[in-house]
Amino acid sequence: KNEVEQSPQNLTAQEGEFITINCSYSVGISALHWLQQHPGGGIVSLFMLSSGKKKHGRLIATINIQEKHSSLHITASHPRDSAVYICAVISNTDKLIFGTGTRLQVFP
Amino acid sequence: NAGVMQNPRHLVRRRGQEARLRCSPMKGHSHVYWYRQLPEEGLKFMVYLQKENIIDESGMPKERFSAEFPKEGPSILRIQQVVRGDSAAYFCASSPLRDSVMAYFGSGTRLTVV
C-alpha cells in the first residue's frame, strides 16, 4: 500500500464543473504539497500546506492533519486545467513522498 | 530570472551507452534534488545534493547511477550502461532551504533507451 494515496486516478469534467481531488497519507508529515504536471511534462508547485486552507485564484487546497487527508478543489473548471495533479508529503523524517497523481481532463 | 533549467529535454540512448542529465538550479539555490518518474508511476526520490556533497542518496539504484553537484556548474545525473528500464522522465528541483524543496522544479529530461 502506498504511503500517499490519491483519488480518483482519472477524472473527466465538463467546463464549469467544480472538481475535487483527494489525498490521504499514512505517515506523519511536516507539510503537504499539491503539484500540477502539464502534458508537456513540466511540474509546477501549486500549494504547500501544513494546516488549514489556502486559496489561489480558482484553486483551493485544504488539509486535515488529524484525519491525514487533503483535498484540492478547482472551481469553474476550464480545459486549460487539464493536467495531472500530484499530492506530495514531506514526512517527519524529511522524505518527500509522492502520490501517483490524478489525471484530469476538462472538456469544453 | 531563469527557473530550474534541465537539459536536454529529450535524450535517446542505445542500450549500453551513457546518459548525462544536467540541472542548473535557480540562482542562489544550493540544494538540488533528483526524482525519477517511470511510465504510469509517480515521482520517486533519487538523491539530494548540496554543493560538493551528496546528502542523501537512498533512492539511487546501487549500480550504474551517480550524481554530483560541483562547486561550479550544473548538477549532473549520470547513468552508465543504460538499459531499457532506465527510460523515464528525470526531474530536478532546487531550493535555497530544504523545506521549500517543492517550489522550483525543472521541466524534466525524458530519457528513452532504445
Backbone of each chain as ProteinMPNN parsed JSONL, in Angstrom:
{"seq_chain_A": "KNEVEQSPQNLTAQEGEFITINCSYSVGISALHWLQQHPGGGIVSLFMLSSGKKKHGRLIATINIQEKHSSLHITASHPRDSAVYICAVISNTDKLIFGTGTRLQVFP", "coords_chain_A": {"N_chain_A": [[0.848, -1.186, 0.0], [0.559, 2.198, -0.903], [2.133, 4.994, 0.678], [1.104, 7.449, 0.256], [-1.932, 8.161, -1.004], [-4.004, 8.818, -3.766], [-7.154, 9.978, -4.973], [-9.744, 10.594, -7.387], [-8.085, 8.306, -9.71], [-8.31, 8.942, -12.353], [-10.08, 11.561, -13.922], [-12.781, 13.09, -15.462], [-14.339, 16.027, -16.67], [-16.874, 18.471, -17.362], [-16.525, 21.702, -18.745], [-16.632, 24.292, -16.386], [-17.526, 22.84, -14.246], [-17.32, 21.934, -10.734], [-14.514, 20.696, -9.151], [-13.03, 18.072, -7.29], [-10.17, 16.722, -5.833], [-8.708, 14.13, -4.035], [-6.461, 13.368, -1.321], [-4.861, 11.064, 0.679], [-2.824, 10.123, 3.418], [-0.437, 8.106, 5.164], [1.622, 8.524, 6.874], [3.468, 10.421, 9.366], [3.65, 13.924, 8.904], [5.334, 16.972, 7.928], [4.596, 18.839, 6.119], [2.468, 19.332, 3.244], [2.176, 19.062, -0.255], [0.67, 20.29, -3.252], [0.958, 19.57, -6.623], [1.19, 20.404, -10.108], [1.211, 18.849, -13.18], [1.76, 19.374, -16.457], [0.693, 18.356, -19.791], [3.006, 18.633, -21.381], [4.908, 17.959, -19.577], [6.257, 19.487, -17.656], [6.57, 20.501, -14.226], [4.703, 22.168, -11.794], [4.564, 23.873, -8.772], [1.731, 24.136, -6.775], [0.524, 24.544, -4.221], [1.694, 24.716, -0.836], [1.041, 23.205, 2.186], [0.551, 23.186, 5.703], [-1.384, 23.28, 7.522], [-4.946, 23.869, 7.78], [-6.27, 25.903, 5.229], [-5.786, 26.99, 1.871], [-5.991, 29.415, -0.733], [-5.893, 30.125, -4.169], [-6.634, 31.991, -6.73], [-8.788, 30.166, -8.732], [-8.31, 27.878, -7.416], [-8.367, 25.821, -4.542], [-6.992, 24.579, -1.595], [-7.118, 22.225, 0.991], [-6.37, 20.927, 4.24], [-6.528, 18.317, 6.627], [-5.083, 17.579, 9.423], [-5.446, 15.784, 11.53], [-7.052, 13.812, 10.417], [-5.429, 13.013, 8.404], [-5.589, 13.854, 5.692], [-6.066, 15.519, 2.606], [-7.506, 17.894, 0.356], [-7.863, 19.008, -2.998], [-9.429, 21.554, -4.648], [-11.056, 22.669, -7.573], [-12.621, 25.383, -8.81], [-15.175, 26.329, -11.148], [-14.159, 24.94, -13.512], [-11.859, 24.676, -16.283], [-10.848, 23.945, -19.667], [-8.064, 24.381, -19.819], [-7.202, 23.609, -17.361], [-6.683, 20.987, -17.52], [-4.618, 18.409, -16.676], [-2.096, 16.552, -14.855], [-2.498, 16.078, -11.463], [-0.643, 16.156, -8.568], [-0.147, 14.912, -5.367], [2.003, 15.466, -2.666], [3.965, 14.608, 0.164], [5.947, 15.857, 2.854], [7.64, 13.912, 4.925], [7.954, 13.248, 8.484], [10.496, 12.385, 8.76], [11.827, 13.771, 6.932], [11.54, 12.943, 4.308], [10.486, 13.088, 0.941], [7.481, 12.207, -0.323], [5.56, 10.956, -2.912], [2.242, 10.956, -4.271], [0.555, 8.959, -6.796], [-0.728, 10.505, -8.585], [-3.448, 12.318, -10.148], [-5.224, 12.216, -13.05], [-6.614, 14.718, -14.824], [-9.13, 15.675, -17.053], [-10.644, 18.253, -18.705], [-13.426, 19.05, -20.519], [-14.611, 21.134, -23.155]], "CA_chain_A": [[0.0, 0.0, 0.0], [1.329, 3.424, -0.953], [2.003, 5.868, 1.84], [0.276, 8.574, -0.184], [-2.938, 7.665, -1.941], [-4.841, 9.845, -4.355], [-8.357, 9.53, -5.683], [-9.65, 9.41, -8.234], [-6.89, 8.242, -10.561], [-8.666, 9.663, -13.57], [-11.26, 12.39, -13.717], [-13.184, 13.934, -16.585], [-15.334, 17.012, -16.251], [-17.286, 19.482, -18.331], [-16.108, 23.056, -18.384], [-17.504, 24.953, -15.425], [-17.812, 21.989, -13.091], [-16.496, 22.003, -9.53], [-13.724, 19.46, -9.123], [-12.318, 17.76, -6.042], [-9.193, 15.625, -5.861], [-8.414, 13.791, -2.646], [-5.157, 12.791, -0.988], [-4.749, 10.527, 2.036], [-1.466, 9.677, 3.682], [-0.392, 7.252, 6.353], [2.82, 8.831, 7.665], [3.499, 11.745, 9.966], [4.199, 14.855, 7.934], [5.521, 18.371, 8.324], [3.907, 19.666, 5.119], [1.905, 18.631, 2.09], [2.198, 19.9, -1.452], [-0.055, 19.934, -4.468], [1.713, 19.909, -7.821], [0.474, 20.257, -11.373], [2.098, 18.431, -14.265], [1.06, 19.564, -17.717], [1.011, 17.333, -20.802], [4.391, 18.772, -21.805], [5.745, 17.292, -18.583], [6.788, 20.356, -16.614], [5.871, 20.426, -12.938], [4.538, 23.458, -11.125], [4.052, 23.756, -7.417], [0.523, 24.935, -6.597], [0.353, 24.902, -2.812], [2.295, 23.979, 0.264], [0.139, 23.344, 3.34], [0.799, 22.409, 6.916], [-2.647, 23.277, 8.26], [-5.986, 24.77, 7.301], [-6.788, 26.069, 3.871], [-5.182, 28.054, 1.076], [-6.731, 29.696, -1.965], [-5.171, 30.896, -5.179], [-7.499, 32.038, -7.901], [-9.877, 29.178, -8.707], [-7.823, 26.683, -6.722], [-8.44, 25.823, -3.085], [-6.432, 23.361, -1.006], [-7.387, 22.093, 2.421], [-5.722, 19.782, 4.884], [-6.972, 17.944, 7.968], [-3.928, 16.843, 9.938], [-5.914, 14.669, 12.381], [-7.563, 12.746, 9.556], [-4.388, 12.724, 7.41], [-6.302, 13.974, 4.427], [-6.067, 16.83, 1.966], [-8.27, 17.979, -0.879], [-7.627, 20.112, -3.928], [-10.669, 21.882, -5.345], [-10.986, 23.621, -8.682], [-13.945, 25.935, -9.1], [-15.371, 26.789, -12.53], [-13.048, 24.319, -14.241], [-11.62, 25.125, -17.653], [-9.979, 22.978, -20.358], [-6.627, 24.569, -19.538], [-6.887, 22.944, -16.089], [-6.363, 19.587, -17.807], [-3.241, 18.14, -16.261], [-2.002, 15.581, -13.762], [-2.338, 16.746, -10.173], [0.125, 15.245, -7.722], [-0.043, 15.233, -3.95], [3.28, 15.003, -2.121], [4.122, 14.977, 1.565], [7.263, 15.796, 3.481], [7.44, 13.126, 6.139], [8.678, 13.729, 9.661], [11.899, 12.003, 8.583], [12.323, 14.632, 5.854], [11.454, 12.311, 2.993], [9.419, 13.584, 0.087], [6.766, 11.027, -0.816], [4.574, 11.396, -3.888], [1.144, 10.123, -4.751], [0.718, 8.598, -8.207], [-1.32, 11.529, -9.431], [-4.823, 12.258, -10.681], [-5.251, 12.778, -14.399], [-7.855, 15.484, -15.024], [-9.429, 16.216, -18.379], [-11.825, 19.113, -18.709], [-13.888, 19.219, -21.897], [-15.405, 22.362, -23.353]], "C_chain_A": [[0.885, 1.238, 0.0], [1.086, 4.261, 0.288], [1.178, 7.101, 1.519], [-0.661, 8.059, -1.272], [-3.773, 8.822, -2.459], [-6.069, 9.215, -4.981], [-9.102, 10.742, -6.22], [-8.338, 9.393, -9.011], [-7.102, 9.029, -11.833], [-9.981, 10.387, -13.348], [-11.54, 13.18, -14.994], [-14.302, 14.843, -16.121], [-15.696, 17.885, -17.438], [-16.836, 20.841, -17.818], [-17.13, 23.677, -17.436], [-17.787, 24.135, -14.19], [-16.844, 22.252, -11.948], [-15.808, 20.648, -9.371], [-13.054, 19.299, -7.769], [-11.4, 16.569, -6.255], [-8.745, 15.39, -4.419], [-7.045, 13.141, -2.483], [-5.182, 12.331, 0.462], [-3.347, 9.989, 2.233], [-1.424, 8.946, 5.016], [0.822, 7.525, 7.242], [2.66, 10.185, 8.332], [4.186, 12.716, 9.023], [4.46, 16.214, 8.573], [4.828, 19.309, 7.34], [3.414, 18.791, 3.981], [1.868, 19.608, 0.919], [1.243, 19.371, -2.5], [0.73, 20.464, -5.656], [0.836, 19.695, -9.043], [1.497, 19.906, -12.447], [1.315, 18.486, -15.561], [1.482, 18.513, -18.733], [2.438, 17.428, -21.321], [5.374, 18.216, -20.794], [6.255, 18.162, -17.466], [5.942, 20.299, -15.359], [5.864, 21.798, -12.289], [3.998, 23.201, -9.731], [2.849, 24.681, -7.261], [0.402, 25.46, -5.169], [1.312, 24.104, -1.947], [1.459, 24.27, 1.507], [0.705, 22.6, 4.526], [-0.425, 22.401, 7.812], [-3.66, 24.112, 7.495], [-6.255, 24.73, 5.818], [-6.009, 27.175, 3.181], [-5.966, 28.198, -0.22], [-5.851, 30.504, -2.895], [-5.994, 30.87, -6.442], [-8.645, 31.056, -7.764], [-9.489, 27.905, -7.955], [-7.899, 26.872, -5.214], [-7.86, 24.506, -2.591], [-6.71, 23.374, 0.487], [-6.635, 20.889, 2.964], [-6.3, 19.584, 6.271], [-5.895, 17.026, 8.532], [-4.375, 15.623, 10.748], [-6.379, 13.499, 11.529], [-6.564, 12.337, 8.481], [-4.984, 12.739, 6.002], [-6.218, 15.414, 3.913], [-6.92, 16.761, 0.709], [-7.813, 19.185, -1.687], [-8.931, 20.324, -4.689], [-10.367, 22.866, -6.47], [-12.404, 24.096, -8.948], [-13.986, 26.41, -10.55], [-14.267, 26.26, -13.441], [-13.049, 24.734, -15.714], [-10.73, 24.097, -18.336], [-8.493, 23.151, -20.073], [-6.223, 24.007, -18.173], [-6.506, 21.478, -16.302], [-4.886, 19.334, -17.563], [-3.272, 16.945, -15.307], [-1.72, 16.353, -12.483], [-1.737, 15.749, -9.189], [0.159, 15.782, -6.294], [1.299, 14.691, -3.455], [3.408, 15.465, -0.68], [5.593, 14.975, 1.945], [7.063, 15.096, 4.817], [8.245, 13.726, 7.289], [10.152, 13.315, 9.637], [12.505, 12.728, 7.387], [12.369, 13.96, 4.486], [10.288, 12.92, 2.227], [8.768, 12.379, -0.573], [5.619, 11.506, -1.699], [3.426, 10.413, -4.026], [1.346, 9.863, -6.237], [0.0, 9.564, -9.14], [-2.754, 11.265, -9.826], [-4.814, 12.953, -12.031], [-6.604, 13.419, -14.635], [-7.963, 15.931, -16.47], [-10.707, 17.01, -18.285], [-12.192, 19.395, -20.159], [-14.745, 20.477, -22.018], [-16.884, 22.037, -23.548]], "O_chain_A": [[1.832, 1.339, 0.78], [0.002, 4.248, 0.872], [0.616, 7.727, 2.418], [-0.222, 7.585, -2.32], [-4.197, 9.692, -1.698], [-6.036, 8.079, -5.454], [-9.1, 11.801, -5.592], [-7.574, 10.358, -8.972], [-6.194, 9.696, -12.33], [-10.878, 9.885, -12.671], [-10.659, 13.848, -15.535], [-15.113, 14.466, -15.275], [-14.929, 18.02, -18.391], [-16.779, 21.086, -16.613], [-18.337, 23.594, -17.662], [-18.241, 24.675, -13.182], [-15.722, 22.718, -12.145], [-16.444, 19.598, -9.448], [-12.573, 20.266, -7.179], [-11.809, 15.54, -6.792], [-8.444, 16.331, -3.685], [-6.544, 12.462, -3.379], [-5.487, 13.11, 1.365], [-2.749, 9.454, 1.3], [-2.275, 9.152, 5.881], [1.028, 6.84, 8.244], [1.828, 10.997, 7.926], [5.195, 12.374, 8.406], [3.89, 16.557, 9.608], [4.508, 20.446, 7.686], [3.878, 17.668, 3.783], [1.577, 20.794, 1.072], [1.032, 18.164, -2.622], [1.115, 21.633, -5.702], [-0.12, 18.92, -9.022], [2.515, 20.581, -12.601], [0.343, 17.755, -15.753], [2.507, 17.853, -18.561], [3.03, 16.406, -21.668], [6.547, 18.02, -21.112], [6.652, 17.647, -16.421], [4.733, 20.075, -15.425], [6.88, 22.492, -12.242], [3.081, 22.402, -9.545], [2.93, 25.868, -7.576], [0.204, 26.653, -4.941], [1.691, 22.98, -2.275], [1.2, 25.427, 1.839], [1.27, 21.516, 4.381], [-0.505, 21.613, 8.754], [-3.297, 24.951, 6.671], [-6.442, 23.667, 5.227], [-5.619, 28.164, 3.802], [-6.529, 27.232, -0.735], [-5.161, 31.435, -2.48], [-6.051, 29.859, -7.143], [-9.394, 31.105, -6.789], [-10.278, 26.963, -7.878], [-7.548, 27.924, -4.68], [-8.197, 23.441, -3.108], [-6.558, 24.396, 1.157], [-6.309, 19.956, 2.231], [-6.535, 20.545, 7.004], [-5.805, 15.853, 8.169], [-3.761, 14.559, 10.666], [-6.136, 12.34, 11.864], [-6.827, 11.404, 7.723], [-4.888, 11.772, 5.246], [-6.29, 16.377, 4.675], [-7.041, 15.71, 0.08], [-7.435, 20.224, -1.145], [-9.468, 19.398, -5.297], [-9.54, 23.767, -6.332], [-13.284, 23.299, -9.275], [-12.975, 26.835, -11.109], [-13.535, 27.031, -14.062], [-14.078, 25.086, -16.292], [-9.934, 23.437, -17.669], [-7.742, 22.176, -20.083], [-5.034, 23.936, -17.861], [-6.058, 20.808, -15.371], [-4.021, 19.967, -18.168], [-4.334, 16.404, -14.998], [-0.811, 17.182, -12.432], [-2.253, 14.647, -9.003], [0.456, 16.953, -6.057], [1.68, 13.572, -3.799], [3.01, 16.579, -0.34], [6.382, 14.189, 1.422], [6.405, 15.616, 5.719], [9.099, 14.591, 7.091], [10.96, 13.837, 10.406], [13.565, 12.346, 6.891], [13.141, 14.359, 3.613], [9.241, 13.226, 2.797], [9.421, 11.624, -1.292], [4.815, 12.346, -1.296], [3.608, 9.2, -3.913], [2.209, 10.475, -6.866], [0.113, 9.446, -10.36], [-3.212, 10.122, -9.834], [-4.447, 14.123, -12.143], [-7.627, 12.734, -14.644], [-7.025, 16.488, -17.039], [-11.736, 16.501, -17.839], [-11.381, 19.91, -20.929], [-15.497, 20.832, -21.109], [-17.696, 22.945, -23.727]]}, "seq_chain_B": "NAGVMQNPRHLVRRRGQEARLRCSPMKGHSHVYWYRQLPEEGLKFMVYLQKENIIDESGMPKERFSAEFPKEGPSILRIQQVVRGDSAAYFCASSPLRDSVMAYFGSGTRLTVV", "coords_chain_B": {"N_chain_B": [[15.084, 36.051, -15.122], [15.866, 33.049, -14.719], [14.282, 29.89, -14.246], [14.612, 26.633, -12.759], [16.8, 24.907, -14.742], [16.838, 22.317, -17.003], [18.657, 20.102, -19.019], [19.424, 17.739, -21.605], [16.064, 18.249, -22.969], [14.954, 16.056, -24.132], [16.318, 12.854, -24.491], [17.894, 10.361, -26.24], [19.158, 7.18, -26.031], [21.168, 4.369, -26.876], [21.046, 0.996, -25.727], [23.47, 0.288, -23.295], [24.966, 2.567, -23.661], [26.073, 5.738, -22.252], [24.267, 8.033, -20.236], [23.893, 11.459, -19.662], [22.559, 13.796, -17.583], [21.633, 17.102, -17.078], [21.328, 19.679, -14.628], [20.628, 22.894, -13.836], [20.394, 24.783, -11.065], [18.141, 27.235, -9.646], [19.254, 30.6, -9.378], [21.278, 31.209, -6.622], [20.394, 29.028, -5.229], [21.334, 26.274, -3.329], [20.671, 23.699, -2.913], [19.875, 20.662, -4.345], [17.726, 18.356, -5.872], [17.033, 15.179, -7.214], [14.613, 13.428, -9.09], [12.795, 10.566, -10.245], [10.504, 9.62, -12.704], [8.799, 7.003, -13.58], [7.17, 5.424, -16.395], [3.693, 5.673, -16.127], [3.834, 5.754, -13.379], [4.312, 7.279, -10.116], [6.305, 10.122, -9.039], [9.585, 9.484, -7.853], [11.904, 9.809, -5.265], [15.394, 10.292, -5.759], [18.055, 11.343, -5.201], [19.673, 13.677, -3.028], [21.449, 16.612, -3.055], [23.899, 18.899, -1.916], [26.046, 21.674, -2.632], [28.935, 20.21, -3.755], [28.558, 18.043, -2.114], [27.014, 14.91, -1.389], [24.038, 14.417, 0.116], [21.898, 12.722, 0.664], [21.414, 9.718, -0.718], [19.606, 7.706, -0.855], [17.638, 6.884, -2.588], [18.807, 6.151, -4.926], [19.605, 3.829, -7.471], [21.769, 1.061, -6.866], [23.823, 0.483, -8.609], [25.405, 1.74, -11.537], [24.294, 4.299, -11.529], [25.014, 7.678, -10.777], [25.591, 10.8, -9.106], [26.379, 14.273, -9.064], [27.232, 17.48, -7.754], [28.934, 19.966, -8.465], [31.202, 22.541, -7.267], [31.248, 24.62, -9.091], [29.094, 25.076, -11.847], [26.539, 22.917, -13.347], [24.367, 20.507, -11.694], [24.883, 17.055, -12.19], [23.371, 14.148, -13.331], [24.267, 10.924, -13.812], [24.081, 8.124, -15.849], [25.294, 5.059, -16.35], [25.892, 2.624, -18.898], [23.22, 2.227, -19.962], [19.956, 0.758, -19.666], [16.856, -0.623, -20.967], [14.951, -0.311, -18.972], [15.671, 2.027, -17.738], [14.454, 4.042, -19.026], [12.644, 6.908, -18.63], [11.18, 9.842, -17.087], [13.222, 12.324, -15.825], [13.442, 14.428, -13.158], [14.541, 17.5, -11.811], [14.876, 19.423, -8.893], [15.221, 22.503, -7.125], [16.258, 24.34, -4.232], [16.555, 27.028, -1.852], [16.491, 26.422, 0.747], [15.952, 23.446, 2.657], [13.245, 22.814, 3.315], [11.688, 24.094, 1.467], [11.603, 22.716, -0.822], [9.823, 21.992, -2.841], [9.199, 24.152, -4.351], [10.422, 24.824, -6.75], [10.741, 23.384, -9.691], [12.406, 21.743, -12.378], [11.815, 21.312, -15.937], [12.221, 18.764, -16.659], [13.939, 15.841, -17.977], [13.462, 13.688, -20.588], [14.296, 10.497, -20.88], [14.952, 8.09, -23.248], [15.58, 4.807, -23.867], [16.824, 2.857, -26.367]], "CA_chain_B": [[15.276, 35.236, -13.918], [15.566, 31.699, -15.177], [13.958, 28.896, -13.238], [15.5, 25.492, -12.789], [16.99, 24.538, -16.149], [17.319, 20.963, -17.233], [18.91, 19.757, -20.416], [18.464, 18.087, -22.657], [14.658, 17.928, -22.675], [14.767, 14.674, -24.582], [17.597, 12.186, -24.711], [17.744, 8.976, -26.701], [20.405, 6.435, -25.932], [21.106, 2.93, -27.137], [21.444, 0.17, -24.584], [24.912, 0.207, -23.08], [25.592, 3.894, -23.699], [25.968, 6.549, -21.032], [23.364, 9.194, -20.294], [24.244, 12.537, -18.73], [21.456, 14.732, -17.462], [22.13, 18.288, -16.392], [20.356, 20.504, -13.908], [21.147, 24.149, -13.301], [19.396, 25.276, -10.117], [17.887, 28.674, -9.657], [20.354, 31.398, -8.835], [21.247, 31.309, -5.17], [19.969, 27.775, -4.608], [22.447, 25.352, -3.159], [20.124, 22.365, -2.653], [19.357, 20.064, -5.575], [17.087, 17.048, -5.69], [16.689, 14.474, -8.452], [13.497, 12.493, -8.992], [12.54, 9.807, -11.466], [9.104, 9.29, -12.928], [8.679, 5.915, -14.539], [5.871, 5.462, -17.09], [2.497, 5.288, -15.362], [4.117, 5.727, -11.94], [4.564, 8.579, -9.521], [7.684, 10.566, -8.865], [10.33, 8.833, -6.77], [13.143, 10.478, -4.878], [16.618, 9.576, -6.055], [19.228, 11.831, -4.491], [19.671, 15.065, -2.563], [22.821, 17.105, -3.033], [24.284, 20.288, -1.751], [27.28, 21.927, -3.375], [30.091, 19.337, -3.499], [28.228, 16.976, -1.149], [25.8, 14.096, -1.507], [23.468, 14.384, 1.456], [21.027, 11.547, 0.803], [21.282, 9.008, -1.996], [18.894, 6.475, -0.527], [16.77, 6.477, -3.69], [19.597, 5.864, -6.129], [19.983, 2.43, -7.711], [23.121, 0.83, -6.336], [24.814, 0.4, -9.68], [25.312, 2.475, -12.815], [23.8, 5.666, -11.337], [25.794, 8.541, -9.896], [25.193, 12.207, -9.195], [27.319, 15.219, -8.49], [26.857, 18.896, -7.787], [30.237, 20.587, -8.202], [31.218, 23.918, -6.77], [30.854, 25.437, -10.236], [28.427, 24.329, -12.892], [25.272, 22.277, -13.016], [24.357, 19.162, -11.136], [24.855, 16.04, -13.238], [22.946, 12.776, -13.034], [24.941, 10.109, -14.813], [23.641, 6.728, -15.882], [26.189, 4.296, -17.207], [25.409, 1.365, -19.486], [21.763, 2.309, -19.818], [19.094, -0.354, -20.069], [15.503, -0.162, -21.328], [14.223, 0.058, -17.766], [16.043, 3.371, -17.302], [13.613, 5.005, -19.744], [11.795, 7.594, -17.655], [11.407, 11.28, -17.004], [14.054, 12.654, -14.667], [13.188, 15.804, -12.763], [15.42, 18.124, -10.843], [14.288, 20.542, -8.174], [16.217, 23.198, -6.315], [15.711, 25.201, -3.188], [17.566, 27.667, -1.01], [16.389, 25.744, 2.028], [15.402, 22.119, 2.423], [11.786, 22.657, 3.433], [10.981, 24.712, 0.355], [12.081, 21.961, -1.968], [8.846, 21.799, -3.897], [8.821, 25.392, -5.004], [11.061, 25.055, -8.034], [11.059, 22.185, -10.447], [12.754, 21.845, -13.789], [10.838, 20.724, -16.86], [12.491, 17.345, -16.794], [14.602, 15.241, -19.136], [12.867, 12.404, -20.929], [15.293, 9.562, -21.396], [14.437, 6.907, -23.936], [16.644, 3.851, -24.199], [16.347, 2.014, -27.476]], "C_chain_B": [[14.887, 33.813, -14.252], [15.197, 30.83, -13.993], [15.001, 27.8, -13.268], [15.597, 24.998, -14.233], [17.542, 23.128, -16.238], [17.585, 20.785, -18.725], [19.659, 18.447, -20.515], [17.031, 17.797, -22.233], [14.363, 16.478, -23.049], [16.133, 14.081, -24.893], [17.321, 10.751, -25.119], [19.103, 8.325, -26.647], [20.149, 4.971, -26.292], [21.54, 2.192, -25.874], [22.96, 0.086, -24.498], [25.63, 1.542, -23.126], [25.437, 4.592, -22.357], [24.998, 7.705, -21.273], [23.81, 10.205, -19.241], [23.13, 13.566, -18.749], [21.927, 15.899, -16.606], [21.007, 19.083, -15.755], [21.066, 21.736, -13.384], [20.103, 24.714, -12.36], [19.167, 26.766, -10.3], [19.048, 29.392, -8.984], [20.203, 31.494, -7.316], [20.822, 30.042, -4.462], [21.153, 26.832, -4.511], [21.99, 23.93, -2.849], [19.493, 21.851, -3.944], [18.844, 18.665, -5.275], [16.829, 16.456, -7.07], [15.579, 13.468, -8.157], [13.335, 11.764, -10.319], [11.049, 9.493, -11.535], [9.044, 8.227, -14.009], [7.299, 5.98, -15.197], [4.76, 4.928, -16.201], [2.765, 5.173, -13.85], [4.351, 7.138, -11.427], [6.043, 8.905, -9.462], [8.323, 9.852, -7.681], [11.621, 9.594, -6.527], [14.347, 9.626, -5.257], [17.76, 10.03, -5.147], [19.058, 13.297, -4.152], [21.121, 15.492, -2.417], [22.863, 18.563, -2.61], [25.602, 20.463, -2.501], [28.407, 21.016, -2.853], [29.8, 18.218, -2.497], [26.967, 16.223, -1.557], [25.253, 13.92, -0.1], [22.656, 13.102, 1.674], [20.89, 10.908, -0.567], [20.505, 7.719, -1.82], [17.977, 5.998, -1.651], [17.506, 6.12, -4.968], [19.794, 4.355, -6.271], [21.456, 2.241, -7.36], [24.181, 0.848, -7.42], [24.427, 1.309, -10.836], [24.871, 3.926, -12.666], [24.745, 6.43, -10.409], [25.336, 9.976, -10.102], [26.26, 13.06, -8.552], [26.748, 16.624, -8.611], [28.129, 19.66, -7.438], [30.097, 22.025, -7.728], [30.786, 24.891, -7.879], [30.143, 24.556, -11.239], [27.209, 23.587, -12.405], [25.468, 20.972, -12.243], [24.206, 18.176, -12.301], [24.338, 14.727, -12.654], [23.483, 11.915, -14.175], [24.45, 8.673, -14.706], [24.544, 6.001, -16.866], [25.487, 3.042, -17.719], [23.885, 1.267, -19.373], [21.075, 1.049, -20.332], [17.698, 0.194, -20.328], [14.738, 0.339, -20.108], [14.595, 1.425, -17.211], [15.21, 4.433, -18.015], [12.602, 5.604, -18.773], [11.977, 9.088, -17.849], [12.176, 11.553, -15.719], [13.899, 14.147, -14.376], [14.199, 16.244, -11.718], [14.643, 19.241, -10.165], [15.391, 21.214, -7.375], [15.531, 24.063, -5.273], [16.86, 25.883, -2.456], [17.631, 27.01, 0.363], [15.694, 24.423, 1.817], [13.878, 22.101, 2.419], [11.014, 23.445, 2.393], [11.284, 23.978, -0.941], [11.097, 21.912, -3.115], [8.635, 23.035, -4.742], [9.329, 25.483, -6.434], [11.496, 23.753, -8.682], [11.54, 22.548, -11.835], [11.702, 21.158, -14.636], [11.108, 19.255, -17.146], [13.289, 16.991, -18.04], [13.952, 13.891, -19.364], [13.918, 11.526, -21.592], [14.584, 8.372, -22.017], [15.62, 6.029, -24.305], [16.098, 2.897, -25.248], [17.277, 0.829, -27.693]], "O_chain_B": [[13.733, 33.415, -14.092], [15.716, 30.996, -12.89], [16.123, 27.999, -13.735], [14.581, 24.708, -14.864], [18.563, 22.793, -15.637], [16.828, 21.26, -19.571], [20.43, 18.086, -19.625], [16.821, 17.147, -21.209], [13.618, 15.779, -22.362], [16.99, 14.736, -25.486], [16.607, 10.019, -24.433], [20.083, 8.863, -27.162], [19.074, 4.423, -26.047], [22.307, 2.713, -25.065], [23.643, -0.156, -25.493], [26.773, 1.648, -22.683], [24.762, 4.1, -21.452], [24.928, 8.269, -22.365], [24.067, 9.856, -18.089], [22.801, 14.132, -19.791], [22.536, 15.713, -15.553], [19.891, 19.149, -16.271], [21.996, 21.636, -12.583], [19.021, 25.093, -12.808], [19.902, 27.452, -11.011], [19.73, 28.834, -8.124], [19.133, 31.821, -6.803], [20.876, 29.97, -3.234], [21.88, 26.618, -5.481], [22.809, 23.058, -2.559], [18.672, 22.534, -4.557], [19.453, 17.902, -4.525], [16.445, 17.175, -7.992], [15.591, 12.766, -7.146], [13.693, 12.281, -11.376], [10.427, 9.144, -10.532], [9.216, 8.51, -15.195], [6.363, 6.531, -14.619], [4.883, 3.86, -15.601], [1.983, 4.549, -13.133], [4.562, 8.07, -12.203], [6.902, 8.087, -9.788], [7.691, 9.642, -6.646], [12.33, 9.97, -7.46], [14.334, 8.405, -5.102], [18.354, 9.231, -4.424], [18.403, 14.055, -4.867], [21.917, 14.83, -1.751], [21.964, 19.347, -2.917], [26.198, 19.484, -2.95], [28.771, 21.056, -1.678], [30.722, 17.517, -2.078], [25.988, 16.816, -2.008], [25.912, 13.349, 0.769], [22.723, 12.484, 2.736], [20.31, 11.501, -1.476], [20.719, 6.752, -2.551], [17.58, 4.833, -1.669], [16.88, 5.819, -5.984], [20.117, 3.678, -5.295], [22.274, 3.144, -7.536], [25.33, 1.201, -7.154], [23.251, 1.594, -11.059], [25.055, 4.715, -13.593], [25.211, 5.904, -9.399], [24.766, 10.32, -11.138], [26.952, 12.637, -7.626], [25.9, 16.905, -9.457], [28.379, 19.967, -6.272], [29.025, 22.627, -7.786], [30.058, 25.852, -7.631], [30.544, 23.413, -11.459], [26.876, 23.612, -11.22], [26.567, 20.425, -12.157], [23.49, 18.441, -13.267], [24.811, 14.263, -11.617], [23.188, 12.152, -15.346], [24.41, 8.088, -13.623], [24.552, 6.295, -18.061], [24.611, 2.482, -17.06], [23.347, 0.34, -18.767], [21.525, 0.386, -21.266], [17.388, 1.327, -19.96], [13.97, 1.297, -20.198], [13.92, 1.936, -16.317], [15.257, 5.605, -17.642], [11.804, 4.886, -18.171], [12.796, 9.542, -18.647], [11.811, 11.061, -14.651], [14.18, 15.0, -15.218], [14.641, 15.467, -10.871], [13.842, 19.923, -10.804], [16.373, 20.578, -6.994], [14.375, 24.459, -5.426], [17.987, 25.388, -2.44], [18.657, 27.032, 1.043], [14.912, 24.289, 0.876], [13.281, 21.423, 1.583], [9.784, 23.462, 2.435], [11.226, 24.56, -2.025], [11.511, 21.799, -4.268], [7.949, 22.968, -5.762], [8.715, 26.163, -7.256], [12.471, 23.118, -8.28], [11.12, 23.559, -12.4], [10.804, 20.499, -14.113], [10.309, 18.586, -17.802], [13.311, 17.735, -19.021], [13.892, 13.055, -18.464], [14.362, 11.786, -22.71], [13.733, 7.736, -21.396], [16.549, 6.473, -24.98], [15.079, 2.234, -25.06], [17.037, 0.011, -28.581]]}, "name": "protein", "num_of_chains": 2, "seq": "KNEVEQSPQNLTAQEGEFITINCSYSVGISALHWLQQHPGGGIVSLFMLSSGKKKHGRLIATINIQEKHSSLHITASHPRDSAVYICAVISNTDKLIFGTGTRLQVFPNAGVMQNPRHLVRRRGQEARLRCSPMKGHSHVYWYRQLPEEGLKFMVYLQKENIIDESGMPKERFSAEFPKEGPSILRIQQVVRGDSAAYFCASSPLRDSVMAYFGSGTRLTVV"}
